[in-house]
Amino acid sequence: MNFLENNLIYCIPALGLIGIIVMLFKSAWVNKQDAGDKNMQELAGYIADGAMAFLKAEWRVLSIFAIFTAALLAYSGSITEIKGVPMHSSWIISISFIIGAVFSATAGYIGMKSATKANVRTTQAARTSLKQALKVSFTGGTVMGLGVAGLAVLGLGGLFIVFLQLFHVTNANSTEMRTAIEVLTGFSLGAESIALFARVGGGIYTKAADVGADLVGKVEAGIPEDDVRNPATIADNVGDNVGDVAGMGADLFGSYVATILATMVLGQEITVTDRFGGMSPILLPMVICGLGILFSIVGTWFVTIKDEKSNVQNALNLGNWSSIIITAVASFFIVKWMLPETLSLRGYEFSSMNVFYAIIVGLVVGTIMSIVTEYFTAMGKRPVNSIIQQSSTGHATNIIAGLSVGMKSTVIPILVLAGGIMTSYHFAGLYGVAIAAAGMMATTAMQLAIDAFGPIADNAGGIAEMSQLPPEVRERTDNLDAVGNTTAATGKGFAIASAALTSLALFAAFVGIAGITAIDIYKAPVLAGLFVGGMIPFIFSALCIQAVGKAAMDMVQEVRRQFRDIPGIMEYKAKPEYEKCVAISTKASIREMMMPGAIALITPIIVGFTFGPEVLGGLLAGVTVAGVLMGIFQSNAGGAWDNAKKSFEQGVNINGEMFYKKSEPHKASVTGDTVGDPFKDTSGPSMNILIKVMSIVSLVIAPYIAVKAIPGENKQQIRKEIRIEQKMDSLGNIITDTLVNTVDTLSR
């Protein structure tokens, strides 16, 4: 036990390394599976090549951004003081930023590479059984989950050890420790910046291709969604990988890192006497998330089915629940072992058991969010059925029903989030809120495995359709795909919930570093900042949706041109020019992702340096509230529209009459799905990155815009007393009236 206590900090990156090693074994297993016939492999090759072409184009642009930003961070980190107040940073923050950016890009690459290997192998497995198809697709998803979590824990834990040595940290509450954590925020900023562009760019790519393919292929030409004759179908399948896999991987990598970092920043303010040199509140989130990788690996063992009639969703839920329960039980022993009995943060006292209760709150919030999202987006549930029923009266009523479902779906999640914030704060103050978010993120590896399984199954169905395999193969892949739509929606709900708690923790850390004690919305500038912050998610969403619309128009024109100018496509006598559609999506996504990204990164800097930290706090509050609401609404509306459309493939009963594909209600559902596509895969999922990026940027610039301390004394609060002294004569008349101005300075 003494060995573990003395070397706990080195165990953290080791846990990340274990996750990466298991990931490599699972990746090797996927690669050994049968990839099918030559035609299937050729189609899968087109998809893999298109995905790599997009990532290379994206990386070329982002490398320029990363170098420029790193140079700015190096300059700001070299500033030792501002107006006599010492800064606790270093130029090394620029290196930390680049490492975070590289790790984030690598996390997305691992997921994309795994998905493009697993998709065709899932198709081939579906030729034998549903059980084997689930095993291949879920293992492919597990590769991404373990890769993302493993890289995050390895990178964060490893850098923390390096910075402790580099800055000669001897005390947990020292200025050297503050510098080490300040420099570590660069890692999180790098991760979130790349995640922002990966998610937005990938979302624009996938939906431009999807909308274009649907409008011309299904609606105009009347051919199936993934028909090999549709020139946009390869771009559509590429989009599933660059958006829902690479984008989602970078997204949750950023969330994972930001959550841990926010808890560490707050933990550094807690003074404790423990067996870890006073560092237990700082190390706890890394330990929980590191062990969460192991518990997620255990959870994957439960994801299996017996036969064709087994419920795939139940198998995934069993694996998810297992990892959550194990994490909850283990957290009790970890907290009792690491933390002292009593702790205090900013005057709020709490016990180690209260920290455990806060972790449980985080796990419960994440679980409820997933359950609620599943209810509003799953096939067979009342919300999706309501959209199906209203499809019978046309396209407009389908749209109305979907918007209504999306808006109603915000109520329970927001109440759950509000309850989770209040409860976790009640137990352990601001540290409780942060550690609740860390508890929620502990099973990220499992959550990502479930999420990535969806696009792999979707691609598998596309390859089956394009290869014209027997109907039972497509039925099996459609079974997985329908569940995948729901798991994708629940994954986005999980990401948004984690972003809300993480942003609050980052917000608390920002307030502390910026030296402000309250944000008074009664002040006109702060209220203005609140309104501007609430507006940003709307303009951000508008730009993302507009980008999808513009790129989709280009895609529609190209698909129409090929149908018109290349004779023999519809008769299978000529091959479409898939690469031209891939190029359209790639160029559009790279071009259109710049403006939304700039808004997220630059706005906090302009507001912070122009109006100060309190107004910036108001801006962050507005962005967080509006962003969470917009994210939940758009993701759930899009998911419900999608599964309403897919329900027609199995047949639906509307007022006693059965309707199937190509019926009028089905055509209305296709319109709804087309509207919902940019909602659920572009602007909606980007909301959680938007609010996190703005919070991280604010945290990085906080020391430079802070309410300044009095030089030389580290004094923050000033109490000013004015006293009037009067002297009277024997008759009671005032003969002197003196004004005494006394200033009493209170040290922190």
C-alpha positions in Angstrom: 0.0 0.0 0.0 2.9 2.4 0.8 4.3 1.7 -2.7 1.0 2.7 -4.2 0.7 5.8 -2.1 4.2 6.9 -3.1 3.8 6.1 -6.8 0.1 6.9 -7.4 0.8 9.7 -9.7 2.8 7.4 -12.0 -0.1 4.9 -12.1 -2.3 7.4 -13.8 -0.6 7.5 -17.2 -0.1 3.7 -16.8 -3.9 3.3 -16.7 -4.1 5.2 -20.0 -1.4 3.0 -21.5 -3.4 -0.1 -20.5 -6.4 1.3 -22.4 -4.2 1.8 -25.5 -2.7 -1.7 -25.3 -6.2 -3.3 -25.1 -7.2 -1.0 -28.0 -4.4 -2.4 -30.1 -5.4 -6.0 -29.4 -9.1 -5.3 -30.3 -8.0 -3.4 -33.5 -5.9 -6.4 -34.5 -8.9 -8.7 -34.0 -11.1 -6.5 -36.2 -8.5 -6.5 -38.9 -8.3 -10.3 -38.9 -12.1 -10.6 -39.7 -13.2 -11.5 -43.2 -13.6 -8.3 -45.3 -15.9 -10.0 -47.9 -15.6 -10.2 -51.7 -13.6 -8.0 -54.0 -16.6 -5.7 -54.8 -17.3 -5.1 -51.1 -13.6 -4.3 -50.4 -13.5 -1.9 -53.4 -16.5 0.0 -52.0 -15.0 0.1 -48.5 -11.7 1.3 -50.1 -13.6 4.3 -51.6 -15.0 5.2 -48.2 -11.6 4.8 -46.4 -9.8 6.9 -49.0 -12.5 9.6 -48.9 -12.3 9.8 -45.1 -8.5 10.1 -45.2 -8.6 12.7 -47.9 -10.9 14.8 -45.7 -8.7 14.4 -42.6 -5.5 15.4 -44.5 -7.2 18.5 -45.9 -8.5 19.4 -42.5 -5.1 18.8 -40.8 -3.4 21.1 -43.4 -5.6 24.0 -42.4 -5.6 23.2 -38.7 -1.8 22.9 -38.6 -1.5 26.6 -39.7 -4.0 27.6 -36.9 -2.2 25.5 -34.3 1.2 27.1 -35.1 -0.2 30.6 -35.1 -2.1 30.0 -31.8 1.0 28.3 -30.2 3.1 31.4 -31.1 0.5 33.7 -29.3 0.5 31.4 -26.3 4.3 31.3 -26.1 4.3 35.1 -26.2 1.6 35.5 -23.5 3.3 32.8 -21.4 6.6 34.7 -21.4 5.0 37.7 -19.8 6.1 37.7 -16.1 4.0 40.5 -14.7 1.3 42.9 -15.6 1.2 46.3 -13.7 3.4 44.8 -11.0 1.3 41.7 -10.6 3.2 38.4 -11.2 1.8 36.0 -13.8 1.9 32.3 -13.2 2.4 30.9 -16.7 5.2 29.9 -19.0 6.0 29.8 -22.7 5.8 26.0 -22.4 2.0 26.4 -22.5 2.5 26.6 -26.3 4.0 23.1 -26.3 1.2 21.9 -24.1 -1.2 23.3 -26.6 0.4 21.6 -29.6 0.5 18.2 -27.7 -3.2 18.6 -26.9 -4.0 19.4 -30.5 -2.0 16.4 -31.8 -3.5 14.0 -29.3 -7.1 15.2 -30.2 -6.4 14.8 -33.9 -4.9 11.4 -33.2 -8.0 10.3 -31.2 -10.2 11.2 -34.1 -7.9 9.4 -36.6 -7.9 6.2 -34.5 -11.7 6.2 -34.5 -12.0 6.9 -38.2 -9.4 4.2 -39.1 -11.1 1.6 -36.9 -14.5 2.4 -38.3 -13.4 2.2 -42.0 -11.9 -1.2 -41.2 -14.9 -2.5 -39.2 -17.7 -1.4 -41.6 -17.1 -3.9 -44.4 -16.3 -6.6 -41.9 -19.6 -6.0 -40.2 -21.3 -6.4 -43.6 -19.6 -9.7 -44.1 -20.4 -10.8 -40.6 -24.1 -9.9 -41.2 -24.1 -12.6 -43.9 -23.8 -15.2 -41.2 -25.6 -13.9 -38.1 -26.8 -10.8 -36.2 -24.7 -11.9 -33.2 -21.4 -11.8 -35.2 -22.3 -8.5 -36.9 -22.9 -6.9 -33.5 -19.6 -8.3 -32.2 -17.6 -6.9 -35.1 -19.3 -3.5 -35.2 -19.1 -3.0 -31.4 -15.5 -4.1 -31.2 -14.7 -1.5 -33.9 -16.4 1.1 -31.7 -14.5 -0.1 -28.7 -11.2 0.6 -30.5 -12.2 4.3 -30.7 -13.5 4.4 -27.1 -10.4 3.0 -25.6 -8.1 5.0 -27.9 -9.7 8.3 -26.9 -9.8 7.6 -23.1 -6.4 6.1 -23.1 -4.8 9.0 -25.0 -6.5 11.5 -22.7 -5.3 9.9 -19.4 -1.9 9.2 -20.8 -1.4 12.7 -22.1 -2.8 14.6 -19.1 -1.2 12.3 -16.5 2.1 12.2 -18.3 2.3 16.0 -18.9 1.3 16.7 -15.3 4.3 14.6 -14.0 6.6 16.4 -16.4 5.4 19.8 -15.3 5.8 19.0 -11.6 9.4 18.2 -12.3 10.0 21.1 -14.7 8.6 23.8 -12.4 10.1 22.2 -9.2 6.7 21.8 -7.5 7.2 20.9 -3.8 3.8 21.9 -2.4 0.3 21.4 -3.7 -0.8 24.9 -2.8 2.4 26.7 -4.0 2.7 29.2 -6.9 4.8 26.5 -8.7 1.8 24.1 -8.7 -0.4 27.0 -9.9 2.0 27.5 -12.8 2.0 23.7 -13.6 -1.8 23.6 -13.8 -1.9 26.9 -15.7 0.4 25.5 -18.4 -1.6 22.2 -18.4 -4.7 24.2 -19.5 -2.9 24.6 -22.9 -3.3 20.9 -23.4 -7.1 21.2 -22.9 -7.2 24.3 -25.2 -5.4 22.4 -27.9 -7.8 19.4 -27.6 -10.9 21.5 -27.6 -9.8 23.7 -30.5 -9.2 20.7 -32.8 -12.4 19.1 -31.5 -14.4 22.2 -32.5 -13.2 22.2 -36.1 -13.3 18.4 -36.4 -16.9 18.4 -35.2 -18.1 21.3 -37.2 -16.2 20.4 -40.3 -17.2 16.7 -40.1 -20.8 17.6 -39.5 -20.9 19.9 -42.5 -19.3 17.2 -44.6 -21.6 14.4 -43.7 -24.8 16.3 -43.9 -24.0 18.0 -47.2 -23.5 14.5 -48.7 -26.5 13.0 -46.9 -28.9 15.7 -47.9 -27.7 15.8 -51.5 -27.9 12.0 -51.8 -31.4 11.9 -50.3 -32.9 14.8 -52.3 -31.8 13.5 -55.7 -31.4 9.8 -55.1 -34.4 8.9 -53.0 -36.8 11.7 -53.8 -36.1 12.5 -57.4 -34.7 9.3 -58.9 -36.6 7.0 -56.6 -33.7 4.7 -55.8 -32.7 3.3 -52.4 -30.7 5.5 -49.9 -27.4 3.7 -50.4 -27.8 2.6 -54.1 -24.5 2.2 -55.9 -25.9 4.2 -58.7 -26.1 7.4 -56.5 -22.9 9.4 -57.1 -23.2 10.9 -53.6 -23.5 7.6 -51.7 -19.8 7.2 -51.1 -19.5 10.8 -49.8 -22.5 10.0 -47.6 -20.8 7.0 -46.0 -17.5 8.9 -45.7 -19.4 11.5 -43.8 -20.6 9.0 -41.2 -16.9 8.4 -40.4 -15.6 11.9 -40.4 -18.6 13.4 -38.5 -20.0 10.8 -36.1 -16.7 9.0 -35.5 -13.6 11.3 -36.0 -15.6 14.3 -34.9 -17.2 12.6 -31.9 -13.9 11.1 -30.9 -12.2 14.5 -30.8 -15.3 16.0 -29.1 -15.3 13.6 -26.1 -11.5 13.7 -25.9 -11.8 17.4 -25.3 -14.7 17.0 -22.8 -12.7 14.3 -21.0 -9.6 16.5 -20.6 -11.5 19.7 -19.8 -13.5 18.0 -17.1 -10.4 16.6 -15.4 -8.6 19.9 -15.7 -11.4 21.9 -14.2 -11.5 19.6 -11.2 -7.7 19.9 -10.8 -7.8 23.7 -10.9 -10.4 23.7 -8.1 -8.6 21.0 -6.2 -5.5 23.1 -6.2 -7.3 25.6 -4.0 -8.1 23.0 -1.3 -5.5 22.8 1.4 -5.4 19.3 2.9 -3.1 17.0 4.9 -2.9 13.6 3.3 -0.6 10.8 2.3 -0.1 12.3 -1.2 1.6 15.6 -0.2 -1.6 17.5 -0.2 -2.4 16.6 -3.8 -5.3 14.2 -3.3 -8.0 16.6 -4.5 -5.9 17.3 -7.6 -5.2 13.6 -8.4 -8.6 12.2 -7.6 -10.3 13.1 -11.0 -7.4 11.6 -12.9 -7.5 8.4 -10.8 -11.3 8.0 -11.2 -11.1 8.5 -15.0 -8.1 6.3 -15.3 -9.8 3.4 -13.5 -12.9 4.2 -15.5 -11.0 2.9 -18.6 -10.6 -0.5 -16.8 -14.3 -0.6 -15.8 -15.3 0.2 -19.4 -13.3 -2.7 -20.6 -15.2 -4.9 -18.2 -18.4 -3.5 -19.4 -17.7 -4.4 -23.0 -17.7 -8.1 -22.0 -21.4 -7.9 -21.4 -22.3 -6.6 -24.9 -23.4 -9.8 -26.6 -26.7 -11.4 -27.9 -27.8 -15.0 -28.3 -29.7 -15.1 -31.6 -31.5 -13.2 -34.3 -34.4 -12.3 -32.0 -32.3 -10.8 -29.2 -32.6 -7.1 -28.4 -29.4 -5.3 -29.4 -30.3 -2.2 -27.4 -30.6 -4.3 -24.2 -27.2 -5.8 -24.8 -25.6 -2.3 -25.1 -27.5 -1.0 -22.1 -26.3 -4.0 -20.0 -22.7 -3.2 -20.9 -23.2 0.5 -20.1 -24.9 -0.1 -16.8 -22.2 -2.6 -15.8 -19.4 -0.1 -16.3 -21.4 2.6 -14.4 -22.2 0.4 -11.4 -18.6 -0.8 -11.1 -17.4 2.8 -11.3 -19.8 3.8 -8.6 -18.7 1.0 -6.2 -15.0 1.6 -6.8 -15.4 5.4 -6.3 -16.4 4.8 -2.7 -13.1 3.0 -1.8 -11.0 5.4 -3.9 -12.4 8.5 -2.2 -12.2 7.0 1.3 -8.6 6.0 0.6 -7.3 9.2 -1.0 -9.2 12.1 0.7 -9.0 13.2 4.4 -12.2 13.4 6.4 -12.8 17.1 6.0 -12.1 19.5 3.1 -12.9 23.2 2.4 -13.1 25.2 -0.8 -13.7 28.9 -0.8 -15.2 28.7 2.7 -17.5 25.7 1.9 -16.7 22.8 4.1 -17.5 19.2 3.2 -16.4 15.6 3.9 -14.8 12.9 1.8 -18.1 11.0 1.8 -19.8 14.1 0.4 -17.3 14.0 -2.5 -18.4 10.3 -3.1 -22.0 11.4 -3.1 -21.2 14.1 -5.7 -19.6 11.5 -7.9 -22.8 9.3 -7.7 -24.8 12.4 -8.7 -22.7 12.7 -11.8 -23.2 9.1 -12.8 -26.9 9.3 -12.1 -27.3 12.5 -14.2 -25.4 10.9 -17.1 -27.6 7.8 -16.9 -30.9 9.7 -16.8 -29.8 11.9 -19.7 -29.2 8.8 -21.8 -32.5 7.2 -20.8 -34.5 10.3 -21.6 -32.7 10.8 -24.9 -33.4 7.2 -25.8 -37.1 7.7 -25.0 -37.4 10.7 -27.3 -35.5 9.3 -30.2 -36.0 5.5 -30.2 -38.3 3.6 -32.6 -41.5 2.4 -31.1 -41.7 5.1 -28.4 -44.4 7.7 -28.2 -42.4 10.8 -29.5 -41.3 9.0 -32.7 -44.7 7.5 -33.2 -46.3 11.0 -33.0 -44.1 12.1 -35.9 -45.1 9.0 -37.8 -48.8 9.6 -37.3 -48.5 13.3 -38.4 -46.6 12.2 -41.5 -49.9 11.0 -42.9 -51.1 14.5 -43.5 -48.1 15.7 -45.3 -44.6 17.2 -45.1 -45.5 20.3 -43.1 -47.2 18.4 -40.2 -44.2 16.0 -40.1 -41.9 19.1 -39.6 -44.2 20.5 -36.9 -44.3 17.2 -35.0 -40.5 16.9 -35.1 -39.9 20.5 -33.8 -42.4 19.8 -31.1 -40.7 16.6 -30.0 -37.3 18.4 -29.9 -38.6 21.3 -27.8 -40.4 19.0 -25.3 -37.3 16.9 -25.0 -35.4 19.8 -23.3 -37.6 19.8 -20.2 -36.6 16.7 -18.3 -32.8 16.9 -19.2 -32.7 20.5 -18.0 -34.5 19.7 -14.8 -32.1 16.8 -14.3 -29.1 19.0 -14.9 -30.4 21.7 -12.6 -31.0 19.1 -9.9 -27.6 17.5 -10.4 -25.9 20.9 -10.1 -27.7 21.9 -7.0 -27.3 18.4 -5.4 -23.6 18.1 -6.2 -23.0 21.6 -4.9 -24.9 20.8 -1.7 -22.6 17.9 -1.1 -19.2 19.3 -1.9 -19.5 22.9 -3.2 -17.9 23.8 -6.5 -15.5 20.9 -6.2 -18.6 18.6 -5.9 -19.9 20.0 -9.3 -16.6 19.4 -10.9 -16.1 15.9 -9.5 -19.7 15.0 -10.5 -18.7 15.9 -14.1 -15.6 13.7 -13.7 -17.7 10.8 -12.4 -20.0 11.2 -15.4 -17.0 11.2 -17.8 -15.3 8.2 -16.1 -17.0 5.7 -18.4 -16.3 7.7 -21.6 -14.6 4.7 -23.2 -17.8 2.7 -22.9 -20.0 5.6 -24.0 -17.8 6.2 -27.1 -17.8 2.5 -28.0 -21.6 2.5 -28.0 -21.7 5.7 -30.0 -19.2 4.7 -32.6 -21.0 1.4 -33.1 -23.8 3.3 -34.8 -22.0 4.8 -37.8 -20.1 1.5 -38.3 -23.5 -0.3 -38.6 -24.8 2.5 -40.9 -21.8 2.0 -43.2 -22.2 -1.7 -43.1 -25.8 -1.3 -44.3 -24.6 1.0 -47.1 -22.0 -1.5 -48.3 -24.6 -4.2 -48.2 -27.0 -2.1 -50.3 -24.3 -1.1 -52.8 -23.1 -4.7 -53.1 -26.6 -5.9 -53.7 -26.3 -8.6 -51.0 -29.3 -10.8 -50.0 -32.2 -9.0 -48.2 -31.5 -10.8 -44.8 -28.1 -9.1 -44.7 -29.6 -5.6 -45.0 -32.2 -6.6 -42.4 -29.5 -7.4 -39.9 -27.5 -4.2 -40.6 -30.7 -2.2 -40.5 -31.5 -3.7 -37.1 -28.1 -2.5 -35.9 -28.4 0.8 -37.7 -31.8 1.6 -36.0 -30.3 1.0 -32.6 -27.2 3.0 -33.7 -29.4 6.0 -34.4 -30.6 5.9 -30.8 -27.2 5.3 -29.4 -25.8 8.2 -31.4 -28.6 10.4 -30.0 -27.9 9.2 -26.4 -24.2 9.8 -27.0 -24.9 13.4 -28.0 -27.1 13.8 -24.9 -24.3 12.4 -22.7 -21.9 14.8 -24.4 -24.1 17.8 -23.8 -24.8 16.9 -20.2 -21.1 16.5 -19.5 -20.4 19.8 -21.3 -22.9 21.6 -19.0 -21.3 20.3 -15.8 -17.8 20.8 -17.2 -18.5 24.3 -18.2 -19.8 25.2 -14.8 -16.6 23.7 -13.3 -14.5 25.7 -15.7 -16.6 28.8 -14.9 -15.9 28.3 -11.2 -12.2 28.0 -12.0 -12.3 31.1 -14.2 -14.0 33.1 -11.4 -11.3 32.1 -9.0 -8.3 32.9 -11.3 -10.0 36.2 -12.5 -10.3 37.4 -8.9 -14.0 38.1 -9.0 -16.4 37.0 -6.3 -19.7 37.5 -8.0 -21.3 38.4 -11.3 -24.0 41.0 -10.9 -26.5 41.0 -13.8 -28.0 44.2 -12.4 -25.0 45.9 -14.0 -25.9 47.0 -17.5 -22.6 45.7 -19.2 -23.0 42.3 -17.5 -26.6 42.0 -18.6 -25.6 43.0 -22.1 -22.9 40.2 -22.0 -25.5 37.7 -20.9 -27.8 38.6 -23.8 -24.9 38.5 -26.3 -23.8 35.1 -24.9 -27.4 33.8 -25.3 -27.3 34.9 -29.0 -24.0 33.1 -29.9 -25.4 29.6 -30.1 -28.1 30.8 -32.5 -25.7 32.5 -34.9 -23.3 29.5 -34.6 -26.1 27.1 -35.4 -27.3 29.3 -38.3 -23.8 29.3 -39.9 -23.5 25.5 -39.5 -27.0 24.9 -41.0 -26.4 27.4 -43.8 -23.1 25.7 -44.6 -24.9 22.4 -45.0 -27.5 24.0 -47.2 -25.0 25.6 -49.5 -22.9 22.5 -49.8 -26.0 20.3 -50.3 -27.0 22.6 -53.2 -23.6 22.0 -54.9 -24.0 18.3 -54.2 -27.5 18.2 -55.7 -26.3 19.9 -58.9 -23.4 17.5 -59.2 -25.6 14.4 -58.8 -28.1 15.7 -61.3 -25.3 16.4 -63.7 -24.0 12.9 -63.5 -27.4 11.4 -63.9 -27.9 13.6 -67.0 -24.4 13.5 -68.6 -23.2 10.0 -67.9 -25.3 7.5 -69.8 -25.9 4.1 -68.3 -25.7 4.9 -64.6 -29.3 3.9 -63.9 -28.8 0.7 -65.9 -25.6 -0.3 -63.9 -23.6 0.0 -67.1 -21.5 3.0 -66.0 -19.9 3.9 -62.7 -20.6 7.3 -61.1 -17.8 9.7 -60.4 -17.8 9.3 -56.7 -14.6 11.3 -56.2 -16.2 14.5 -57.4 -18.9 14.3 -54.7 -16.3 13.6 -52.1 -14.3 16.6 -53.2 -17.4 18.9 -53.0 -18.1 17.9 -49.4 -14.4 18.2 -48.5 -13.9 21.7 -49.9 -17.3 22.9 -48.5 -16.6 21.6 -45.0 -13.1 23.1 -44.8 -14.2 26.4 -46.1 -17.4 26.8 -44.0 -16.0 25.6 -40.7 -13.8 28.6 -40.3 -16.3 31.3 -39.3 -18.1 29.3 -36.5 -14.7 28.3 -35.1 -13.5 31.9 -35.1 -16.7 33.0 -33.2 -16.0 30.5 -30.5 -12.3 31.3 -30.1 -12.2 35.1 -30.6 -15.4 36.3 -28.8 -14.2 35.6 -25.3 -10.8 37.3 -26.0 -12.5 40.5 -27.4 -15.1 40.7 -24.5 -12.6 39.8 -21.8 -9.9 42.3 -22.7 -12.4 45.0 -23.7 -15.0 44.8 -20.8 -13.2 42.8 -18.1 -13.8 39.4 -16.4 -17.3 40.2 -14.9 -18.8 40.9 -18.3 -17.0 37.9 -19.8 -18.6 35.8 -17.0 -22.0 37.1 -18.1 -21.2 36.1 -21.6 -20.2 32.6 -20.6 -23.4 32.2 -18.5 -25.5 33.1 -21.6 -23.6 30.8 -23.9 -23.9 27.9 -21.6 -27.6 28.1 -20.9 -28.6 28.8 -24.6 -26.1 26.3 -25.9 -27.3 23.4 -23.7 -30.9 24.0 -24.7 -30.1 24.3 -28.4 -27.9 21.2 -28.3 -30.6 19.0 -26.7 -33.4 20.4 -28.9 -31.6 19.9 -32.2 -30.0 16.6 -31.4 -33.2 15.0 -30.2 -35.4 16.5 -32.9 -33.0 15.2 -35.6 -32.8 11.7 -34.0 -36.6 11.4 -33.7 -37.1 12.5 -37.4 -34.5 9.9 -38.5 -36.0 7.0 -36.7 -39.5 8.1 -37.8 -38.3 7.7 -41.4 -36.6 4.3 -40.6 -39.8 3.0 -39.1 -41.5 3.0 -42.5 -38.9 0.5 -43.7 -40.4 -2.1 -41.4 -44.0 -0.8 -41.9 -46.1 1.4 -39.7 -49.8 1.5 -38.8 -51.5 4.9 -39.3 -55.2 4.9 -38.4 -55.5 1.2 -39.1 -53.7 1.2 -42.5 -50.1 -0.1 -43.1 -47.6 2.2 -44.9 -44.2 1.3 -46.2 -41.3 2.8 -48.1 -42.2 5.0 -51.1 -45.7 5.7 -49.7 -46.7 9.4 -49.3 -46.3 9.4 -45.5 -42.8 7.9 -46.0 -41.9 10.8 -48.4 -43.0 13.3 -45.8 -40.8 11.5 -43.3 -37.8 11.7 -45.7 -38.3 15.5 -45.7 -38.4 15.6 -42.0 -35.2 13.5 -41.8 -33.5 15.9 -44.3 -34.3 18.9 -42.1 -33.2 17.0 -39.0 -29.9 15.9 -40.5 -28.0 19.2 -39.9 -29.8 19.5 -36.6 -28.5 16.2 -35.2 -25.2 15.9 -36.9 -23.9 19.4 -37.4 -25.2 22.2 -35.3 -26.6 20.3 -32.4 -23.5 18.3 -31.4 -21.4 21.4 -31.9 -23.1 23.2 -29.1 -21.3 21.3 -26.4 -17.9 22.1 -27.9 -18.9 25.7 -28.4 -19.6 26.3 -24.7 -16.5 24.3 -23.6 -14.1 26.1 -26.0 -15.3 29.5 -24.8 -14.9 28.5 -21.2 -11.4 27.1 -21.8 -10.3 30.3 -23.7 -11.7 32.4 -20.8 -9.8 30.3 -18.3 -6.5 30.7 -20.3 -6.8 34.5 -20.5 -8.2 34.9 -16.9 -4.8 35.8 -15.4 -4.3 38.6 -17.9 -7.7 40.2 -17.3 -8.0 39.5 -13.6 -9.1 42.0 -11.0 -5.6 43.0 -9.8 -4.3 42.4 -6.4 -2.4 45.1 -4.4 1.3 44.7 -5.4 3.7 43.2 -2.9 1.2 42.0 -0.3 -1.1 39.6 -2.2 -4.1 41.5 -0.9 -7.4 41.3 -2.7 -10.2 42.9 -0.6 -10.4 46.5 0.6 -12.8 47.7 3.2 -13.3 51.4 3.3 -14.6 53.0 6.5 -15.7 56.7 6.8 -16.1 58.0 10.4 -17.3 61.4 11.5 -15.9 62.7 14.8 -17.7 65.6 16.5 -16.6 67.7 19.6 -19.2 69.6 21.6 -18.9 72.3 24.3 -20.6 72.1 27.7 -23.9 73.4 26.3 -24.0 70.7 23.7 -23.1 72.8 20.7 -20.9 71.3 18.0 -17.5 73.2 17.9 -15.6 70.9 15.5 -16.7 68.4 12.9 -13.9 66.1 11.5 -14.2 63.6 8.7 -11.9 60.6 9.2 -11.2 58.3 6.2 -9.8 55.0 7.3 -8.7 52.3 4.9 -8.3 48.7 6.2 -6.7 46.2 3.9 -7.5 42.5 4.4 -5.0 39.9 3.3 -6.3 36.8 1.6 
